[in-house]
Amino acid sequence: MLVLRDAVPRGGAGAAGQIVLAFVCAGYGLGAAFGWGSDRLALIMGDFGLSLAALVAAVSCLLYARTPACRFRPAWLLFALSSAMASAGNAVWGWYEVVLGRPVPSPSLADLFFLCFAPPAIVGLLVLAKRPVSKAGWVCLGLDAWLIGGSLLTLSWSLALAHTAHAQGESVALAALSLAYPLLDIVLVSMVLALHFRRSADNRSAVNTAIAGLALTVLCDALFTSPLLRESYRSGQLLDAGWFAGSLVLAYAPWGARRMSDSARPPRGMRHPGRPITSSLSALTPYLAAAVCTLGILYNVIEGRRVDRVVVLTGCTVVLALVVRQGIILLDNIALTHELAQKENHFRSLVQGSSDVIMIAAPSGVLRYVSPAAAGVYGRDAEELVGSELATLIHPDDLGRVVHELRRFLAADPAREPTTRMECRFRSGSGDWLNVESTVSRHQGGLILNSRDVTERVRLQAQLQHNAEHDPLTDLPNRALFTERVRGALTGRRVSDEGTAVLFIDLDGFKGVNDRLGHQAGDELLIQAARRLADSVRAGDTAARLGGDEFAALIVGDGSGDRAARESQVLEIADRLRLMLSQPYRIDGGEVRVAASIGVAFAEPAMSPTDLMRNADLAMYRAKAGGKDRVELYAPQMQAEVVRRTELAARLRSALHEGEFALLHQPVVSLATGRIAAVSAQARWRSAQGILFTPAEFLRVSDEGDRSAELGRWLLEEAVGQAAERRRLGHGTTVSVRLSARLLLDRSLPLGSIEALLTRHGLPSGALVIELADSDPRISFDELEQRLTALRRMGVRIALDGFGSGYAAINALRRLPVDVLKLDRGLVEGVVESARLHKITSGLLRIAGDLGMQSVADGVDVPEQVLALRAMGCTHGQGMAFSGPLDEYRLRRALVGGDYPVPAALPLPVLTAGIPPARDGSNSETRVPPT
């Protein structure tokens, strides 16, 4: 549409100019045909009218020559000068006839101006000509001009010029003047004809129009020089209309013709139907000129006239020029033939030696030529492929796309898109399909295809794409591809399907496998787990490995509207996956067991893949926190809990620096005497909002970041400092501080810092007990053993906290240097009511006694527990049966008292029904006095 809008006004402007030009010329012609109504008006229009028309042409060519768009400025300046000479000549002629009222003398100043009309026009035409590229080309151009000029001279001399020369023979000046006009016209006509077929391609329409204007002027000059017309010629006759029209056509050429050529110019690269004809006429021009020369001589012979010497001399030179021209053309053709043969041999060697296959297809799609490289690329001889249709060699799945691309390419503008590139599968000689990339270009209505085998490149690209989207160990989709699959499941026709679910899976205990058996065994376990997961999901679902021991599964919805039934089905699938992944793994000849914690989340309307995967991740962590080896369905409150914990963690960052933490101590009492043997340091956080957080709340948050280490260091330094202060007051009670194994191995708490802390506060190392919390499975036991051994060499005693809560405690007891066993609260709470726990606790205490260790029971809240534990051999206890956590003031008062009352032995058995349940002392806090 943009091309049409641009073309319409241009074409309209060109048509309007042509109409005005035709109208003015027709008006002048009608006036000249009817004598203009009076003799004087005829003289004025025949003289000054022609002078004005030539002046318009001169001004037009001069203005155009000064425009930036002018490509041949000298030629148009010369045309302006030529028209100015014609204008001056007609003005002088009018001066004599109109102003002075007498005939124009011969010769006169007008003859000088008229004679000066032709030379600038001839030179201008030479400037417009396409310059030859060689000396032979220049010679041929001169010979062509002479062939045309000599032939015209021969014909003109035979018909009229000889008679003119004899008639004016009495005066040399008059004879020369009479012959000058036709001779210059002959030269001008020769240049017009010779250059018409050799003009430059730039602004072709303007040049053609200018040549037409000059040709019309020369034709009128030739008619004027004829003796028949010249004797009866007078100004204002019909012949003047030809000169008038020639001048106006030349004036119109650089402007109107240029606009028409811009609007109607065909695209580059498209074949112009007139070019073959133009080339033929250009080649035949010299021979046509020689034929004209021959006709001139034959005319004299047939008329019985004596052949003039001028005719003989001119004819001989024309023949000689023709012979020389033919010789030059023959030598040029020999050179071109030799060069063409060399180029053909070079091209043939390139085609035959190229690894690319070059094929030429006819417009019907039949292969006309196939290069020999087809045998090496396609495994098929070139002769076998020639004559076959291109469509039969392309894979059916690619054929439609290829046909569409070729049709689009053939319909496109060749100047803007000379070639195109396409890729398809091509049948080889063995029947396999090769990936072929082809560069396609046009050729005589058909196509040239330069094809190469890119099968290996396509395979490598596919492999790289696969590697970028799949886990290198298990070959399952990775997180990026899994996210893309989830996005696809949540869009399109499934956007309203709420049955789509995502499962996040974590292998519980995998870290222990890596620690015990090594990473190679861990990798083998992951490979087997991935294989089980991939075999357990449906064909349309996706199993993926997200990293480490985390896997995921996408269960695509079935489109059913029953949400409850769908949830039940997906949870059944998740539980089956859990059981499958929890089966023993055969690794290195032995069996390895891990469990699976699975979180399930269902898609909701307008939910993003990130939100759905986050929900499944939250559900998975809830499953791990709930005891592991279970399936947990996402609920909105999980997100609320995450937000709450995030806010709590953010407030915890500034709590230590703002003094919101307080240190309390709970007495550790001898179960036999009731004396306080030690105190256990415990932290309490009273936030700025007045909320009191127990360790169960803020320690879980602090364990998730660097706050745990900072809180542990603060607890250790405060406990040591207050213990040293109490020792200076005469209370030499041992203080125990609970620290995690990860903090003990933290580089920010080196061994020297603990020794320096004790030295700075003057506290003996034997007065400090480090309670080791339940070890993190990611912590190396070897490093932990080395660190605890170094602490014991300093005199610091080591207590194993939470003993009896899991197999990790037994492993720690076997490998770590421990002085004190601290029974887990879970054992102590059920020691009275449960015979099973009673036996377990009794056995653990017996182990501690056999190893020569002290034992401390945590959570001793009722007298019955005191009696039962003492009877089993437990030496110490702490809990609400004696005292809760105390601030420093009340602790010193308790230390002054020295002991707590312990219950005497009961006559009834320890294991009785109806004993009230133990009170949970975790939330029974001794109030901290205001500071």
Secondary structure by P-SEA (a helix, b strand, c coil): caaaaaaaaaaaaaaaaaaaaaaaaaaaaaaaaaccccaaaaaaaaaaaaaaaaaaaaaaaaaaaaccccccaaaaaaaaaaaaaaaaaaaaaaaaccccccccccccaaaaaaaaccaaaaaaaaaaccccccaaaaaaaaaaaaaaaaaaaaaaaaccaaaaaaaacccaaaaaaaaaaaaaaaaaaaaaaaacccccccaaaaaaaaaaaaaaaaaaaaaaacaaaaaacccccaaaaaaaaaaaaaaacccaaaaaaaaccccccccccaaaaaaaaaaaaaaaaaaaaaaaaaaaaaacccccaaaaaaaaaaaaaaaaaaaaaaaaaaaaaaaaaaaaaaaaaaaaaccbbbbbbccccccccccccccccccccccccccccccccccccaaaaaaaaaaaaaacccccccbbbbbbbbbccccccccccccccccccbbbbbcccaaaaaaaaaaaaaaaccccccccccaaaaaaaaaaaacccccccccbbbbbbbbcaaaaaaaaccaaaaaaaaaaaaaaaaaaccccbbbbbccccbbbbbbbbcccccaaaaaaaaaaaaaaaaaaaacccccccbbbbbbbbbbbbbbcccccaaaaaaaaaaaaaaaaaacccbbbbbcaaaaaaaaaaaaaaaaaaaccccccbbbbbbbbcccccccccbbbbbbbbbcccccccccccaaaaaaacaaaaaaaaaaaaaaaaaaaaaaaaccbbbbbbbbcccccccccccaaaaaaaaaaaccccccbbbbbccccccccaaaaaaaaaaaaaacbbbbbccccccaaaaaaaacccccbbbbcaaaaaaccccaaaaaaaaaaaaaaaaabbbbbbcccccaaaaaaaaaacccccccccccccccaaaaaaaaaacbbbbbcccccccccccccccccccccccccccc
